[in-house]
Amino acid sequence: MSRSILPVRRLSVAGVLVVAAVLAGGTPADAAAAPATAAPAAVVDAEDVITEVKLPDGATEVTIHVPAPGVTTDQLYQKLKAKGTPGLKAPAPAPKSLAASPPDDLCNLNYSATWSCPPVHWARNGFGHPQVYFVDYTGSSYPVSQVVPVWDQAHGVDSHYTHSCPTTAGVHCVQVSENNYGANGEFGSTSMRFDSNYVFFDGLVNITLNNYYANYSAALRKKFTCHETGHALGMGHNTAVSTQSCMIQGEYEFPSPNSSDFTLLARVYASF
Ligand SMILES: [Zn+2]
């Protein structure tokens, strides 16, 4: 349940490599020479910086800013503060080592959590499940086409990958864009607006990725793309590194949601 699990995981990966090398006719020394996976020691455990503005009509506007690799939460917070970003929340870092028994309710399961409680979500609009189209305006740097079908495994909300928003009434579109915003300390952000019943506004949930940082590892880009996509469905942050969910904060190269993320989303979308 703590970060100390990571070296253990690396050992087990190394063990698999040894077995694979020996089965292939090699020796354990060959396995030792195999390229290492990302070094956990290099991970910066940065948390997102949040802005939240309550609008006069009762809606809430949130932007989730993800620190770029090597940028701390406080550094990004200070940059956003210097720009006068409205609704900026002071960082409140939480250790990723929590109680042995996390809450098990509509908003939490096995260290997975919804973004808000009650959970923010998409409306069905007459469909059996809400239809969420991720409209990919990015280039090859961001594997949107890979992560959207993975999120679609969650029951109760259908995630689709597309290059243009369908004209079908009642479907939702989330734009995923990339731009070069320079060295602003931000890998990307998800902005969202939801009403007082915690229902997302169509067209006002969007993901922006800063391709100034697109030279970082493909694994990290996949993790961040998975993470932002999860926010756009209503997911919050996973709080235990051992769960290996892409919804963990920080530079962990976990490429996918985990089964608790899927179960929690299914609970949320079955609850209304
Ligand atoms: Zn996040």
Residues whose N, C-alpha, C, O or C-beta is under 5 A from the ligand:
A	BS01	ZN	D48
